[in-house]
Amino acid sequence: MDGGPVLDPYESDRALIALLADAARAASLAYFRNGVVAQNKAQSGFDPVTAADKAAEAAIRALLAEHRPDDGILGEEDAPKPSRSGRTWIIDPIDGTRAFLAGLPSWCVLIALADETGPVLSVIDQPHIGERFFGSTGKAGRSACLERGTQRLALQTHAARSLAEAIGETTDPYLFGGAEAEVFQSVRARARLMRYGLDAYGYAMVAQGGLDFVIESGLKTWDVAALVPVVEGAGGVLTNWQGGPAHEGGQVVAASSEALHTQLLALLAPAAR
């Protein structure tokens, strides 16, 4: 029997994630290129956090407390909030704090909604240039789009390129060591072109069709959760280096197509763990 229009059970969540991104955008832009200073969270090395990171996450948490009080929250800068609903919002308020400190517009706000299967909705937002990438996957259905001002454009990965034709990216090749460094160099030698330093924005560019793959290691859950729906929603693949789910972090590879992903996994396999 023919019924009415199919309702989207995630409709209100899609509206809320845009509201969360709006709040984080306003909070973070107040500090960008405005002399913000960083504290170092690391015992050794440099893991910066700024007032912008804290303000953006606080703005998101305040709205979630109002609109989704039973949902859990996992954010980089504050304590986890257990879920009473089976759903958790995963937040990286500024992914790319080093770029933020340098005044470079490659940092992003990352927000994802996850259930027992992993992330199903997300946004990658670049506040300074005004680009916002929405993605959905799993139970929410696969789709991805870019909003920029009044424009809304559907996203599709560039699925036709082999590794020899591909443009790849990693945030910092010097973060790889030992076997990881060796397999990365093997990939780099076979790719047409490599770019560096884009953090989460690189994954958005895979969804947009500019980049063909990203390879990284040592990621945390909040670094990667929001990347999955955007890449998968645009037709790409995002896994760990063994080909399994990557939303909890670790070694991550995103590719524009299954064929390219298979090529990359074969080269990364000696260092996969």
MIKE-262600 format. One record per residue (C-alpha): residue in three letters; z, x, y. Coordinates in steps of 0.25 Angstrom, whole numbers, plus 2048, in hexadecimal, padded with zeros to 3 digits. Each point is the difference from the previous one (the first is absolute). Last residue first. Example, Ala and Ser with C-alpha at 12.3 -4.5 7.8 and 13.67 -1.06 7.14 Angstrom:
REM MIKE-262600
SER81D8377FCALA8027FA7F2
END
This chain:
REM MIKE-262600
ARG8368C27F4ALA7F1804803ALA7FD80E803PRO7F68027F5ALA7FB7F2802LEU7FB80280ELEU7F28037FDALA7FE7F57F6LEU8087F6809LEU7F680380BGLN7F37FD7F8THR8077F37FBHIS8037FC80FLEU7F2803804ALA7FB7F67F5GLU80A7F6803SER7FC7FF80FSER80580480EALA80B8097FBALA80F801802VAL80980B7F9VAL80F801800GLN80A8097FAGLY80E7FB803GLY8027F2805GLU8067F37FBHIS7F37F9803ALA7F880A7F7PRO7FD7F77F4GLY7F98087F5GLY7F38097FFGLN80780D7FDTRP7FF80580EASN8077F4806THR7F77F4803LEU7F87FA80BVAL7F27FA7FEGLY7F77FA80AGLY7FA7F2802ALA8057FD80EGLY80C7F97FBGLU80380C7F7VAL80180980CVAL8077F7809PRO8097FA7F5VAL80480E7FBLEU80380780EALA80C7F8803ALA8088057F4VAL7FC80F802ASP80980780ATRP80C7F57FFTHR8008047F1LYS80180F803LEU7F480A7FFGLY80180D7FASER7F28027FDGLU7F37FD807ILE7F17FD7FDVAL7F77F7809PHE7F27FC7FCASP7F37FA806LEU80280180FGLY7F87F780AGLY8007F37F8GLN80A7F8807ALA8098007F4VAL7FF80F7FEMET80380180FALA80D7F87FFTYR80480A7F5GLY7FE80B80ATYR8087F980AALA80C8017F7ASP80180F803LEU7F4805808GLY80280F800TYR7F48067F9ARG7F17FE7FDMET7F88047F4LEU7F18007FFARG7F58007F5ALA80A8007F5ARG7FF80A7F4ALA80880C806ARG80B7F6805VAL8027FA7F3SER80280E7F9GLN80980480CPHE8097F47FEVAL8018037F1GLU80580E803ALA8097FC80BGLU8077F67F6ALA80180A7F6GLY809809809GLY8027FA80EPHE7FA7F4808LEU8077FE80DTYR7F680B806PRO7F47F67FFASP8077F780BTHR7FD7F1802THR7F58007F5GLU7F17FB802GLY7F37FE7F9ILE7F27FE804ALA7F77FE7F4GLU7F28047FCALA8038097F5LEU80B7F77FCSER7F67F57FEARG7FE7F680BALA7FC7F17FEALA80D7F9802HIS80280180FTHR80C7F7801GLN7FF7F2805LEU8087FA80CALA7FE7F3807LEU80080080FARG8097F980AGLN7FD80280ETHR8087FB80BGLY80780D803ARG7FE8087F3GLU8047F97F3LEU7FB8077F4CYS7FF7F87F3ALA8038017F1SER8007F67F4ARG8047FF7F2GLY8097F47FCALA80E7FE803LYS8048017F2GLY7FB80E7FFTHR7FA80580DSER8017FE80FGLY7FC80980CPHE80180080FPHE7FB80C808ARG8047FF80FGLU7F980980AGLY80680080FILE7FD80E803HIS80E803804PRO8067F67F6GLN7FA8057F3ASP8047F67F6ILE7FF8007F0VAL8047F27FCSER8047FB7F2LEU8007F57F6VAL8018017F0PRO80980D7FEGLY8058017F2THR8017F77F4GLU80E7FB802ASP7FD7FC80EALA7FC80980CLEU7FE7FD80FALA7FA80C807ILE80280680ELEU7FB80D805VAL7FF80480FCYS7F680B802TRP7FF80E805SER7F2806803PRO8007FE80FLEU80480F803GLY80B80180BALA80680C7F8LEU80D7F97FEPHE7F87F47FAALA7F880A7F7ARG80D8057FBTHR8057F27FEGLY7F57FD7F7ASP8047F37FAILE8087F980APRO8087F47FCASP7FE8027F2ILE8047F37FAILE8017F97F3TRP8037F1800THR8067FB7F2ARG7FE7F47F8GLY8087FB7F4SER8077F6809ARG80E806801SER7FB80D804PRO80A80C802LYS7FF80680EPRO7FD80F800ALA80780980BASP7F980480CGLU7F580A805GLU7F57FF7F4GLY8017F27FELEU8027F77F3ILE8037F2804GLY8047F47F6ASP7FC7F2803ASP80B7F5801PRO80080080FARG7F17FF802HIS7FE7FA80EGLU80C805808ALA80480C7F8LEU7F28047FFLEU7FE7FF80FALA80C809802ARG7FB80A7F5ILE7F3802807ALA80680380EALA80A8097F9GLU7F58087F9ALA7F880280DALA80C804808LYS80480A7F5ASP7F38077FFALA7FE80080FALA80E806802THR7FA80C7F8VAL8018057F2PRO7FA80E7FCASP8008067F2PHE80080F803GLY80380B7F6SER80E8017FAGLN80B7F6800ALA7F67F6805LYS8037F4809ASN7FC80880DGLN8027F880DALA7F37FE808VAL7FE7FF80FVAL7F87F6808GLY7F980580CASN7F87F3803ARG7F38027F8PHE8047F57F7TYR80E7FB803ALA7FE7F1805LEU7F48007F6SER80A8007F4ALA8087F3804ALA7F37F8804ARG7F98047F4ALA80C7FD7F7ALA8017F2806ASP7F17FD7FEALA8008057F2LEU80C7F77FCLEU7F87F4806ALA7F48047F8ILE8088017F4LEU8067F2803ALA7F27F9801ARG7FC8067F3ASP80D7FC7FASER7FE7F2804GLU7F37FF7F9TYR8058067F4PRO8007F47F7ASP7F17FE805LEU7FD7F17FDVAL7F37FC7F9PRO7F97F5807GLY8017F27FBGLY7FE7FC7F1ASP7F47FD7F8MET8047FB7F2
END
